[in-house]
Amino acid sequence: MFIDEARIHVKAGKGGDGCVSFRREKSRPRGGPDGGDGGNGGNVYVRASAGRSTLLEYRTKKFFRASPGKRGSSQNKTGADGEDLFIDVPVGTIIRNQKGDIVADLLTPGQKVLVARGGRGGRGNASLVKEAGPLPRFAEKGEPGEESDIHLELRIVADVAIVGLPNAGKSTLISKISRARPKVADYPFTTTEPHPGVVNGEEIDFVVTDVPGLVKGAHRGKGMGTDFLRHITRACVIVCLVDVSLQSGRDPVEDFRTVLGEIEIFDSRIAKRVKAVVANKIDLPLNRDGFTALAKESEKLGIQFHDISAMRGDGVEDLKGALEQLVLKNRREGFFTREEFAVFRPKNKAGEVEVFREGERFVVRNAHIERMVLMTDWNSDDALDHLVRKLKSTGVEDALAKAGAKGGDEVEIAGRIFEFIPEGNELSFQKSKGEKRRGGKR
């Protein structure tokens, strides 16, 4: 089954906790802190793989988690880092974040993009000496890894896309000029998925694919809608295949205009890549008036015209050579299509403290401040005292005052609730279970 869209949830590994430990050595009677740092959590990457052709796997498997970092240990030993997780997708996959913004467009085998960064390992008490005094009795917790929902969208990477109404002979033509072997039969809508194939030319090899399900009104979701129209966006050459036999009962010119019109409505820029009109099924009784009119329509638009029998092979080699030259010309001119790359990182800069009101509560947003709160051991009084001092140095109190916060107002930072008490330079902390602990005057 060909699946070209999927939504998955990714979560990077949590950083390992720092260690609280004091050495006791005969030669050093006073001893000292020797707790090691935790290891970093594993990252999550999405990677393009030449061995993948569909996103089917990600319709059923939706949750991906990298491994966490290990806890630090005594003797100042750092915990092991968590293993990175790689999610393999087909070449041509576009990755979007929760807002729909493009994260990356993977067009090269092996190309990868970071979609969730692993949490930093917490510092052990040996690393906190300069910051918290000579004998820290606490360590940092590991930072949580990033997590997010991402959208995967596959757009087949092909040099040539063959478009046409149902039963025009697209699959048969693909099977004649390439290594692709789609199933074909003599009834409409026999093809329900694109079939990319490699064409061995005289000078170059190139990739060709068919685009099934194109009918009048496709841009509005009729037939298979835009589900497969997106696969023509990569192609530098678009070929419109038209059934010119009497048995189709259709007007070839009208068929061509229908297909071209749907492409123009979908994306007018792509319509300019229609470089050839191919009249197919000339081995059957011919709609001569329609055939002649189609040839004149192509000439009027400045588009190459070819007539073939995909089933019998008449004219197929000439068409194959013409397509090769069109692809070669576009490659020499540097034709390349890809989406813009966007960095999958929060826009909030580390130095900016953002404060906004949410109901009766003030919410503080800042990557550095939130990290400090998340990595604090809330079961340790020493760790909370240390957090009080660090928060005062960040300027968060000034930012709250400017935002209109007054004494007694609730403040939320990284999911933790604080009470704002500007008088006397005090802060009060409220644990998640409702317990309160008041920071002393500084």
TORKOL-4160 file (C-alpha; in steps of 0.2 Angstrom, whole numbers, padded with zeros to 4 digits, m for minus):
442
<pt num="1" X="0000" Y="0000" Z="0000"/>
<pt num="2" X="0007" Y="0017" Z="m0005"/>
<pt num="3" X="0005" Y="0029" Z="0010"/>
<pt num="4" X="0012" Y="0047" Z="0007"/>
<pt num="5" X="0007" Y="0056" Z="0023"/>
<pt num="6" X="0009" Y="0052" Z="0042"/>
<pt num="7" X="0009" Y="0060" Z="0058"/>
<pt num="8" X="0020" Y="0054" Z="0072"/>
<pt num="9" X="0025" Y="0060" Z="0090"/>
<pt num="10" X="0044" Y="0061" Z="0094"/>
<pt num="11" X="0052" Y="0063" Z="0111"/>
<pt num="12" X="0071" Y="0065" Z="0114"/>
<pt num="13" X="0079" Y="0056" Z="0129"/>
<pt num="14" X="0079" Y="0064" Z="0146"/>
<pt num="15" X="0096" Y="0069" Z="0153"/>
<pt num="16" X="0103" Y="0059" Z="0167"/>
<pt num="17" X="0103" Y="0065" Z="0184"/>
<pt num="18" X="0118" Y="0072" Z="0192"/>
<pt num="19" X="0125" Y="0063" Z="0207"/>
<pt num="20" X="0127" Y="0069" Z="0225"/>
<pt num="21" X="0143" Y="0060" Z="0233"/>
<pt num="22" X="0157" Y="0065" Z="0245"/>
<pt num="23" X="0174" Y="0056" Z="0244"/>
<pt num="24" X="0182" Y="0049" Z="0260"/>
<pt num="25" X="0200" Y="0046" Z="0257"/>
<pt num="26" X="0213" Y="0042" Z="0270"/>
<pt num="27" X="0225" Y="0055" Z="0263"/>
<pt num="28" X="0212" Y="0068" Z="0262"/>
<pt num="29" X="0203" Y="0068" Z="0279"/>
<pt num="30" X="0191" Y="0083" Z="0274"/>
<pt num="31" X="0186" Y="0074" Z="0258"/>
<pt num="32" X="0175" Y="0084" Z="0246"/>
<pt num="33" X="0161" Y="0082" Z="0233"/>
<pt num="34" X="0164" Y="0070" Z="0219"/>
<pt num="35" X="0147" Y="0067" Z="0212"/>
<pt num="36" X="0148" Y="0065" Z="0193"/>
<pt num="37" X="0137" Y="0073" Z="0179"/>
<pt num="38" X="0123" Y="0064" Z="0171"/>
<pt num="39" X="0124" Y="0059" Z="0153"/>
<pt num="40" X="0115" Y="0069" Z="0139"/>
<pt num="41" X="0099" Y="0061" Z="0132"/>
<pt num="42" X="0098" Y="0054" Z="0115"/>
<pt num="43" X="0092" Y="0065" Z="0100"/>
<pt num="44" X="0079" Y="0061" Z="0088"/>
<pt num="45" X="0083" Y="0063" Z="0069"/>
<pt num="46" X="0073" Y="0060" Z="0053"/>
<pt num="47" X="0084" Y="0053" Z="0040"/>
<pt num="48" X="0081" Y="0050" Z="0021"/>
<pt num="49" X="0084" Y="0032" Z="0015"/>
<pt num="50" X="0085" Y="0026" Z="m0003"/>
<pt num="51" X="0078" Y="0009" Z="0003"/>
<pt num="52" X="0061" Y="0017" Z="0008"/>
<pt num="53" X="0047" Y="0021" Z="m0004"/>
<pt num="54" X="0032" Y="0024" Z="0007"/>
<pt num="55" X="0027" Y="0030" Z="0024"/>
<pt num="56" X="0016" Y="0015" Z="0027"/>
<pt num="57" X="0025" Y="0010" Z="0043"/>
<pt num="58" X="0021" Y="0027" Z="0051"/>
<pt num="59" X="0003" Y="0024" Z="0050"/>
<pt num="60" X="0003" Y="0011" Z="0063"/>
<pt num="61" X="0019" Y="0016" Z="0073"/>
<pt num="62" X="0017" Y="0033" Z="0079"/>
<pt num="63" X="0027" Y="0036" Z="0095"/>
<pt num="64" X="0046" Y="0037" Z="0094"/>
<pt num="65" X="0057" Y="0040" Z="0110"/>
<pt num="66" X="0076" Y="0041" Z="0111"/>
<pt num="67" X="0085" Y="0033" Z="0126"/>
<pt num="68" X="0089" Y="0044" Z="0141"/>
<pt num="69" X="0106" Y="0048" Z="0148"/>
<pt num="70" X="0113" Y="0038" Z="0163"/>
<pt num="71" X="0115" Y="0045" Z="0180"/>
<pt num="72" X="0132" Y="0051" Z="0186"/>
<pt num="73" X="0141" Y="0042" Z="0199"/>
<pt num="74" X="0154" Y="0044" Z="0213"/>
<pt num="75" X="0172" Y="0047" Z="0209"/>
<pt num="76" X="0166" Y="0061" Z="0197"/>
<pt num="77" X="0161" Y="0048" Z="0184"/>
<pt num="78" X="0149" Y="0055" Z="0170"/>
<pt num="79" X="0134" Y="0045" Z="0165"/>
<pt num="80" X="0133" Y="0038" Z="0148"/>
<pt num="81" X="0124" Y="0048" Z="0134"/>
<pt num="82" X="0108" Y="0041" Z="0128"/>
<pt num="83" X="0108" Y="0033" Z="0110"/>
<pt num="84" X="0101" Y="0044" Z="0096"/>
<pt num="85" X="0086" Y="0038" Z="0087"/>
<pt num="86" X="0085" Y="0039" Z="0068"/>
<pt num="87" X="0068" Y="0038" Z="0059"/>
<pt num="88" X="0071" Y="0032" Z="0041"/>
<pt num="89" X="0059" Y="0040" Z="0028"/>
<pt num="90" X="0059" Y="0039" Z="0009"/>
<pt num="91" X="0069" Y="0052" Z="m0001"/>
<pt num="92" X="0058" Y="0067" Z="m0005"/>
<pt num="93" X="0050" Y="0068" Z="0012"/>
<pt num="94" X="0045" Y="0085" Z="0018"/>
<pt num="95" X="0044" Y="0087" Z="0037"/>
<pt num="96" X="0033" Y="0100" Z="0045"/>
<pt num="97" X="0031" Y="0104" Z="0064"/>
<pt num="98" X="0015" Y="0106" Z="0074"/>
<pt num="99" X="0011" Y="0123" Z="0066"/>
<pt num="100" X="0013" Y="0117" Z="0049"/>
<pt num="101" X="0030" Y="0126" Z="0046"/>
<pt num="102" X="0042" Y="0116" Z="0035"/>
<pt num="103" X="0057" Y="0109" Z="0046"/>
<pt num="104" X="0066" Y="0101" Z="0031"/>
<pt num="105" X="0065" Y="0094" Z="0014"/>
<pt num="106" X="0075" Y="0078" Z="0013"/>
<pt num="107" X="0081" Y="0075" Z="m0005"/>
<pt num="108" X="0097" Y="0066" Z="m0003"/>
<pt num="109" X="0100" Y="0049" Z="0004"/>
<pt num="110" X="0108" Y="0050" Z="0021"/>
<pt num="111" X="0102" Y="0068" Z="0023"/>
<pt num="112" X="0095" Y="0070" Z="0041"/>
<pt num="113" X="0087" Y="0083" Z="0052"/>
<pt num="114" X="0086" Y="0085" Z="0071"/>
<pt num="115" X="0068" Y="0085" Z="0076"/>
<pt num="116" X="0070" Y="0083" Z="0095"/>
<pt num="117" X="0085" Y="0087" Z="0105"/>
<pt num="118" X="0090" Y="0077" Z="0120"/>
<pt num="119" X="0090" Y="0084" Z="0137"/>
<pt num="120" X="0106" Y="0090" Z="0145"/>
<pt num="121" X="0113" Y="0079" Z="0159"/>
<pt num="122" X="0112" Y="0086" Z="0176"/>
<pt num="123" X="0127" Y="0092" Z="0185"/>
<pt num="124" X="0134" Y="0082" Z="0200"/>
<pt num="125" X="0139" Y="0091" Z="0216"/>
<pt num="126" X="0157" Y="0091" Z="0210"/>
<pt num="127" X="0153" Y="0102" Z="0196"/>
<pt num="128" X="0143" Y="0114" Z="0207"/>
<pt num="129" X="0157" Y="0119" Z="0219"/>
<pt num="130" X="0161" Y="0136" Z="0211"/>
<pt num="131" X="0142" Y="0140" Z="0209"/>
<pt num="132" X="0135" Y="0134" Z="0226"/>
<pt num="133" X="0149" Y="0134" Z="0238"/>
<pt num="134" X="0163" Y="0121" Z="0243"/>
<pt num="135" X="0151" Y="0107" Z="0249"/>
<pt num="136" X="0135" Y="0106" Z="0238"/>
<pt num="137" X="0123" Y="0094" Z="0246"/>
<pt num="138" X="0112" Y="0093" Z="0230"/>
<pt num="139" X="0114" Y="0089" Z="0211"/>
<pt num="140" X="0104" Y="0094" Z="0196"/>
<pt num="141" X="0091" Y="0084" Z="0189"/>
<pt num="142" X="0092" Y="0079" Z="0170"/>
<pt num="143" X="0084" Y="0091" Z="0158"/>
<pt num="144" X="0068" Y="0083" Z="0149"/>
<pt num="145" X="0071" Y="0080" Z="0131"/>
<pt num="146" X="0061" Y="0089" Z="0118"/>
<pt num="147" X="0045" Y="0082" Z="0111"/>
<pt num="148" X="0033" Y="0086" Z="0097"/>
<pt num="149" X="0021" Y="0080" Z="0084"/>
<pt num="150" X="0028" Y="0081" Z="0067"/>
<pt num="151" X="0020" Y="0078" Z="0050"/>
<pt num="152" X="0028" Y="0068" Z="0036"/>
<pt num="153" X="0023" Y="0071" Z="0018"/>
<pt num="154" X="0031" Y="0062" Z="0004"/>
<pt num="155" X="0033" Y="0070" Z="m0013"/>
<pt num="156" X="0041" Y="0058" Z="m0026"/>
<pt num="157" X="0058" Y="0063" Z="m0033"/>
<pt num="158" X="0056" Y="0061" Z="m0052"/>
<pt num="159" X="0063" Y="0069" Z="m0067"/>
<pt num="160" X="0047" Y="0066" Z="m0078"/>
<pt num="161" X="0029" Y="0065" Z="m0072"/>
<pt num="162" X="0016" Y="0057" Z="m0084"/>
<pt num="163" X="m0001" Y="0064" Z="m0081"/>
<pt num="164" X="m0018" Y="0060" Z="m0089"/>
<pt num="165" X="m0036" Y="0055" Z="m0086"/>
<pt num="166" X="m0040" Y="0037" Z="m0080"/>
<pt num="167" X="m0036" Y="0023" Z="m0093"/>
<pt num="168" X="m0025" Y="0034" Z="m0104"/>
<pt num="169" X="m0011" Y="0021" Z="m0103"/>
<pt num="170" X="0001" Y="0029" Z="m0090"/>
<pt num="171" X="0005" Y="0013" Z="m0082"/>
<pt num="172" X="0008" Y="0004" Z="m0098"/>
<pt num="173" X="0019" Y="0017" Z="m0104"/>
<pt num="174" X="0029" Y="0017" Z="m0088"/>
<pt num="175" X="0031" Y="m0001" Z="m0089"/>
<pt num="176" X="0038" Y="0000" Z="m0107"/>
<pt num="177" X="0051" Y="0014" Z="m0104"/>
<pt num="178" X="0057" Y="0010" Z="m0087"/>
<pt num="179" X="0060" Y="m0004" Z="m0074"/>
<pt num="180" X="0044" Y="m0001" Z="m0065"/>
<pt num="181" X="0031" Y="m0015" Z="m0066"/>
<pt num="182" X="0014" Y="m0008" Z="m0061"/>
<pt num="183" X="m0002" Y="m0019" Z="m0063"/>
<pt num="184" X="m0012" Y="m0014" Z="m0077"/>
<pt num="185" X="m0030" Y="m0019" Z="m0084"/>
<pt num="186" X="m0042" Y="m0012" Z="m0096"/>
<pt num="187" X="m0054" Y="m0002" Z="m0085"/>
<pt num="188" X="m0053" Y="0015" Z="m0077"/>
<pt num="189" X="m0044" Y="0019" Z="m0061"/>
<pt num="190" X="m0033" Y="0003" Z="m0062"/>
<pt num="191" X="m0019" Y="0013" Z="m0054"/>
<pt num="192" X="m0021" Y="0020" Z="m0036"/>
<pt num="193" X="m0003" Y="0024" Z="m0033"/>
<pt num="194" X="0012" Y="0032" Z="m0042"/>
<pt num="195" X="0025" Y="0020" Z="m0049"/>
<pt num="196" X="0042" Y="0028" Z="m0051"/>
<pt num="197" X="0054" Y="0019" Z="m0062"/>
<pt num="198" X="0072" Y="0021" Z="m0069"/>
<pt num="199" X="0074" Y="0024" Z="m0087"/>
<pt num="200" X="0091" Y="0019" Z="m0095"/>
<pt num="201" X="0094" Y="0032" Z="m0108"/>
<pt num="202" X="0109" Y="0034" Z="m0121"/>
<pt num="203" X="0117" Y="0048" Z="m0111"/>
<pt num="204" X="0109" Y="0048" Z="m0094"/>
<pt num="205" X="0097" Y="0038" Z="m0083"/>
<pt num="206" X="0082" Y="0047" Z="m0076"/>
<pt num="207" X="0067" Y="0043" Z="m0065"/>
<pt num="208" X="0049" Y="0044" Z="m0072"/>
<pt num="209" X="0033" Y="0042" Z="m0062"/>
<pt num="210" X="0014" Y="0042" Z="m0067"/>
<pt num="211" X="0001" Y="0052" Z="m0057"/>
<pt num="212" X="m0015" Y="0042" Z="m0055"/>
<pt num="213" X="m0032" Y="0049" Z="m0050"/>
<pt num="214" X="m0032" Y="0065" Z="m0060"/>
<pt num="215" X="m0050" Y="0070" Z="m0065"/>
<pt num="216" X="m0059" Y="0086" Z="m0068"/>
<pt num="217" X="m0061" Y="0094" Z="m0051"/>
<pt num="218" X="m0046" Y="0086" Z="m0044"/>
<pt num="219" X="m0040" Y="0102" Z="m0036"/>
<pt num="220" X="m0056" Y="0103" Z="m0026"/>
<pt num="221" X="m0053" Y="0085" Z="m0019"/>
<pt num="222" X="m0063" Y="0076" Z="m0033"/>
<pt num="223" X="m0057" Y="0058" Z="m0037"/>
<pt num="224" X="m0040" Y="0056" Z="m0028"/>
<pt num="225" X="m0039" Y="0075" Z="m0027"/>
<pt num="226" X="m0023" Y="0083" Z="m0023"/>
<pt num="227" X="m0016" Y="0067" Z="m0014"/>
<pt num="228" X="m0006" Y="0063" Z="m0029"/>
<pt num="229" X="m0005" Y="0080" Z="m0038"/>
<pt num="230" X="0009" Y="0085" Z="m0026"/>
<pt num="231" X="0020" Y="0071" Z="m0033"/>
<pt num="232" X="0022" Y="0081" Z="m0049"/>
<pt num="233" X="0030" Y="0096" Z="m0040"/>
<pt num="234" X="0047" Y="0088" Z="m0041"/>
<pt num="235" X="0047" Y="0084" Z="m0059"/>
<pt num="236" X="0056" Y="0095" Z="m0071"/>
<pt num="237" X="0047" Y="0088" Z="m0086"/>
<pt num="238" X="0028" Y="0084" Z="m0086"/>
<pt num="239" X="0020" Y="0074" Z="m0100"/>
<pt num="240" X="0002" Y="0074" Z="m0104"/>
<pt num="241" X="m0004" Y="0057" Z="m0110"/>
<pt num="242" X="m0021" Y="0057" Z="m0120"/>
<pt num="243" X="m0031" Y="0043" Z="m0127"/>
<pt num="244" X="m0035" Y="0047" Z="m0145"/>
<pt num="245" X="m0044" Y="0031" Z="m0149"/>
<pt num="246" X="m0062" Y="0031" Z="m0154"/>
<pt num="247" X="m0067" Y="0018" Z="m0141"/>
<pt num="248" X="m0063" Y="0031" Z="m0127"/>
<pt num="249" X="m0078" Y="0041" Z="m0132"/>
<pt num="250" X="m0070" Y="0057" Z="m0127"/>
<pt num="251" X="m0063" Y="0072" Z="m0135"/>
<pt num="252" X="m0044" Y="0072" Z="m0135"/>
<pt num="253" X="m0042" Y="0091" Z="m0134"/>
<pt num="254" X="m0055" Y="0092" Z="m0120"/>
<pt num="255" X="m0046" Y="0079" Z="m0111"/>
<pt num="256" X="m0029" Y="0088" Z="m0113"/>
<pt num="257" X="m0037" Y="0105" Z="m0107"/>
<pt num="258" X="m0045" Y="0097" Z="m0092"/>
<pt num="259" X="m0028" Y="0090" Z="m0086"/>
<pt num="260" X="m0018" Y="0106" Z="m0090"/>
<pt num="261" X="m0032" Y="0116" Z="m0081"/>
<pt num="262" X="m0031" Y="0105" Z="m0066"/>
<pt num="263" X="m0012" Y="0107" Z="m0065"/>
<pt num="264" X="m0013" Y="0126" Z="m0068"/>
<pt num="265" X="m0026" Y="0128" Z="m0053"/>
<pt num="266" X="m0015" Y="0117" Z="m0042"/>
<pt num="267" X="0000" Y="0127" Z="m0046"/>
<pt num="268" X="0002" Y="0138" Z="m0061"/>
<pt num="269" X="0021" Y="0138" Z="m0060"/>
<pt num="270" X="0021" Y="0119" Z="m0062"/>
<pt num="271" X="0010" Y="0120" Z="m0077"/>
<pt num="272" X="0024" Y="0128" Z="m0087"/>
<pt num="273" X="0034" Y="0112" Z="m0085"/>
<pt num="274" X="0022" Y="0103" Z="m0097"/>
<pt num="275" X="0034" Y="0100" Z="m0111"/>
<pt num="276" X="0026" Y="0086" Z="m0121"/>
<pt num="277" X="0008" Y="0080" Z="m0126"/>
<pt num="278" X="0008" Y="0062" Z="m0131"/>
<pt num="279" X="m0007" Y="0054" Z="m0141"/>
<pt num="280" X="m0008" Y="0036" Z="m0135"/>
<pt num="281" X="m0017" Y="0021" Z="m0142"/>
<pt num="282" X="m0014" Y="0024" Z="m0161"/>
<pt num="283" X="m0015" Y="0005" Z="m0164"/>
<pt num="284" X="m0034" Y="0006" Z="m0161"/>
<pt num="285" X="m0047" Y="0014" Z="m0172"/>
<pt num="286" X="m0042" Y="0032" Z="m0172"/>
<pt num="287" X="m0052" Y="0048" Z="m0168"/>
<pt num="288" X="m0044" Y="0057" Z="m0182"/>
<pt num="289" X="m0052" Y="0074" Z="m0180"/>
<pt num="290" X="m0048" Y="0074" Z="m0162"/>
<pt num="291" X="m0030" Y="0068" Z="m0166"/>
<pt num="292" X="m0027" Y="0082" Z="m0178"/>
<pt num="293" X="m0035" Y="0095" Z="m0166"/>
<pt num="294" X="m0024" Y="0089" Z="m0152"/>
<pt num="295" X="m0008" Y="0091" Z="m0163"/>
<pt num="296" X="m0013" Y="0109" Z="m0168"/>
<pt num="297" X="m0017" Y="0113" Z="m0149"/>
<pt num="298" X="0001" Y="0107" Z="m0144"/>
<pt num="299" X="0009" Y="0117" Z="m0158"/>
<pt num="300" X="m0001" Y="0133" Z="m0153"/>
<pt num="301" X="0006" Y="0131" Z="m0135"/>
<pt num="302" X="0023" Y="0127" Z="m0141"/>
<pt num="303" X="0023" Y="0110" Z="m0133"/>
<pt num="304" X="0031" Y="0094" Z="m0141"/>
<pt num="305" X="0019" Y="0082" Z="m0149"/>
<pt num="306" X="0021" Y="0063" Z="m0150"/>
<pt num="307" X="0010" Y="0049" Z="m0155"/>
<pt num="308" X="0013" Y="0032" Z="m0149"/>
<pt num="309" X="0005" Y="0015" Z="m0145"/>
<pt num="310" X="0011" Y="0011" Z="m0127"/>
<pt num="311" X="0004" Y="m0007" Z="m0128"/>
<pt num="312" X="0012" Y="m0011" Z="m0145"/>
<pt num="313" X="0027" Y="0000" Z="m0143"/>
<pt num="314" X="0025" Y="0011" Z="m0159"/>
<pt num="315" X="0034" Y="0027" Z="m0156"/>
<pt num="316" X="0039" Y="0023" Z="m0138"/>
<pt num="317" X="0058" Y="0023" Z="m0141"/>
<pt num="318" X="0057" Y="0040" Z="m0150"/>
<pt num="319" X="0047" Y="0047" Z="m0135"/>
<pt num="320" X="0060" Y="0040" Z="m0123"/>
<pt num="321" X="0074" Y="0049" Z="m0132"/>
<pt num="322" X="0065" Y="0065" Z="m0133"/>
<pt num="323" X="0061" Y="0064" Z="m0114"/>
<pt num="324" X="0080" Y="0061" Z="m0111"/>
<pt num="325" X="0085" Y="0076" Z="m0120"/>
<pt num="326" X="0072" Y="0087" Z="m0111"/>
<pt num="327" X="0078" Y="0080" Z="m0094"/>
<pt num="328" X="0096" Y="0083" Z="m0100"/>
<pt num="329" X="0093" Y="0101" Z="m0105"/>
<pt num="330" X="0085" Y="0105" Z="m0088"/>
<pt num="331" X="0099" Y="0097" Z="m0078"/>
<pt num="332" X="0112" Y="0108" Z="m0088"/>
<pt num="333" X="0101" Y="0123" Z="m0084"/>
<pt num="334" X="0102" Y="0118" Z="m0065"/>
<pt num="335" X="0084" Y="0114" Z="m0063"/>
<pt num="336" X="0080" Y="0110" Z="m0045"/>
<pt num="337" X="0065" Y="0110" Z="m0034"/>
<pt num="338" X="0065" Y="0109" Z="m0015"/>
<pt num="339" X="0056" Y="0117" Z="m0001"/>
<pt num="340" X="0064" Y="0130" Z="0010"/>
<pt num="341" X="0073" Y="0123" Z="0025"/>
<pt num="342" X="0067" Y="0130" Z="0042"/>
<pt num="343" X="0076" Y="0127" Z="0059"/>
<pt num="344" X="0066" Y="0117" Z="0071"/>
<pt num="345" X="0071" Y="0128" Z="0086"/>
<pt num="346" X="0060" Y="0139" Z="0097"/>
<pt num="347" X="0061" Y="0157" Z="0092"/>
<pt num="348" X="0063" Y="0163" Z="0110"/>
<pt num="349" X="0081" Y="0168" Z="0113"/>
<pt num="350" X="0090" Y="0163" Z="0128"/>
<pt num="351" X="0092" Y="0181" Z="0134"/>
<pt num="352" X="0074" Y="0187" Z="0132"/>
<pt num="353" X="0062" Y="0185" Z="0147"/>
<pt num="354" X="0044" Y="0184" Z="0140"/>
<pt num="355" X="0030" Y="0187" Z="0153"/>
<pt num="356" X="0012" Y="0186" Z="0149"/>
<pt num="357" X="m0004" Y="0185" Z="0158"/>
<pt num="358" X="m0015" Y="0169" Z="0158"/>
<pt num="359" X="m0031" Y="0171" Z="0168"/>
<pt num="360" X="m0026" Y="0177" Z="0185"/>
<pt num="361" X="m0008" Y="0170" Z="0183"/>
<pt num="362" X="0008" Y="0177" Z="0176"/>
<pt num="363" X="0018" Y="0165" Z="0164"/>
<pt num="364" X="0036" Y="0167" Z="0162"/>
<pt num="365" X="0044" Y="0160" Z="0145"/>
<pt num="366" X="0063" Y="0159" Z="0144"/>
<pt num="367" X="0073" Y="0144" Z="0138"/>
<pt num="368" X="0087" Y="0147" Z="0151"/>
<pt num="369" X="0075" Y="0150" Z="0166"/>
<pt num="370" X="0064" Y="0136" Z="0162"/>
<pt num="371" X="0079" Y="0124" Z="0161"/>
<pt num="372" X="0084" Y="0130" Z="0178"/>
<pt num="373" X="0067" Y="0126" Z="0186"/>
<pt num="374" X="0066" Y="0109" Z="0177"/>
<pt num="375" X="0083" Y="0103" Z="0182"/>
<pt num="376" X="0080" Y="0108" Z="0201"/>
<pt num="377" X="0078" Y="0094" Z="0213"/>
<pt num="378" X="0062" Y="0100" Z="0222"/>
<pt num="379" X="0065" Y="0087" Z="0236"/>
<pt num="380" X="0081" Y="0096" Z="0242"/>
<pt num="381" X="0080" Y="0112" Z="0252"/>
<pt num="382" X="0098" Y="0116" Z="0247"/>
<pt num="383" X="0093" Y="0115" Z="0228"/>
<pt num="384" X="0078" Y="0126" Z="0231"/>
<pt num="385" X="0089" Y="0139" Z="0240"/>
<pt num="386" X="0101" Y="0139" Z="0225"/>
<pt num="387" X="0087" Y="0141" Z="0213"/>
<pt num="388" X="0081" Y="0157" Z="0222"/>
<pt num="389" X="0098" Y="0165" Z="0220"/>
<pt num="390" X="0099" Y="0160" Z="0202"/>
<pt num="391" X="0082" Y="0167" Z="0198"/>
<pt num="392" X="0086" Y="0184" Z="0206"/>
<pt num="393" X="0101" Y="0185" Z="0194"/>
<pt num="394" X="0091" Y="0182" Z="0178"/>
<pt num="395" X="0080" Y="0198" Z="0180"/>
<pt num="396" X="0064" Y="0189" Z="0180"/>
<pt num="397" X="0058" Y="0199" Z="0195"/>
<pt num="398" X="0060" Y="0215" Z="0185"/>
<pt num="399" X="0051" Y="0208" Z="0170"/>
<pt num="400" X="0036" Y="0202" Z="0181"/>
<pt num="401" X="0035" Y="0220" Z="0189"/>
<pt num="402" X="0035" Y="0228" Z="0172"/>
<pt num="403" X="0021" Y="0216" Z="0167"/>
<pt num="404" X="0010" Y="0222" Z="0181"/>
<pt num="405" X="0013" Y="0208" Z="0194"/>
<pt num="406" X="0010" Y="0212" Z="0212"/>
<pt num="407" X="0014" Y="0204" Z="0228"/>
<pt num="408" X="0004" Y="0188" Z="0231"/>
<pt num="409" X="0001" Y="0185" Z="0212"/>
<pt num="410" X="0004" Y="0167" Z="0206"/>
<pt num="411" X="0018" Y="0165" Z="0193"/>
<pt num="412" X="0021" Y="0149" Z="0182"/>
<pt num="413" X="0038" Y="0144" Z="0176"/>
<pt num="414" X="0040" Y="0127" Z="0167"/>
<pt num="415" X="0024" Y="0120" Z="0175"/>
<pt num="416" X="0029" Y="0125" Z="0193"/>
<pt num="417" X="0019" Y="0138" Z="0203"/>
<pt num="418" X="0028" Y="0152" Z="0212"/>
<pt num="419" X="0021" Y="0166" Z="0223"/>
<pt num="420" X="0028" Y="0184" Z="0218"/>
<pt num="421" X="0033" Y="0193" Z="0234"/>
<pt num="422" X="0044" Y="0208" Z="0228"/>
<pt num="423" X="0045" Y="0216" Z="0245"/>
<pt num="424" X="0061" Y="0212" Z="0255"/>
<pt num="425" X="0068" Y="0203" Z="0239"/>
<pt num="426" X="0059" Y="0187" Z="0244"/>
<pt num="427" X="0052" Y="0173" Z="0233"/>
<pt num="428" X="0040" Y="0159" Z="0238"/>
<pt num="429" X="0039" Y="0142" Z="0230"/>
<pt num="430" X="0024" Y="0131" Z="0229"/>
<pt num="431" X="0026" Y="0113" Z="0225"/>
<pt num="432" X="0014" Y="0103" Z="0214"/>
<pt num="433" X="0006" Y="0095" Z="0229"/>
<pt num="434" X="0001" Y="0112" Z="0237"/>
<pt num="435" X="0016" Y="0112" Z="0249"/>
<pt num="436" X="0024" Y="0129" Z="0251"/>
<pt num="437" X="0042" Y="0133" Z="0256"/>
<pt num="438" X="0048" Y="0151" Z="0258"/>
<pt num="439" X="0064" Y="0157" Z="0252"/>
<pt num="440" X="0074" Y="0167" Z="0265"/>
<pt num="441" X="0079" Y="0185" Z="0263"/>
<pt num="442" X="0094" Y="0188" Z="0252"/>
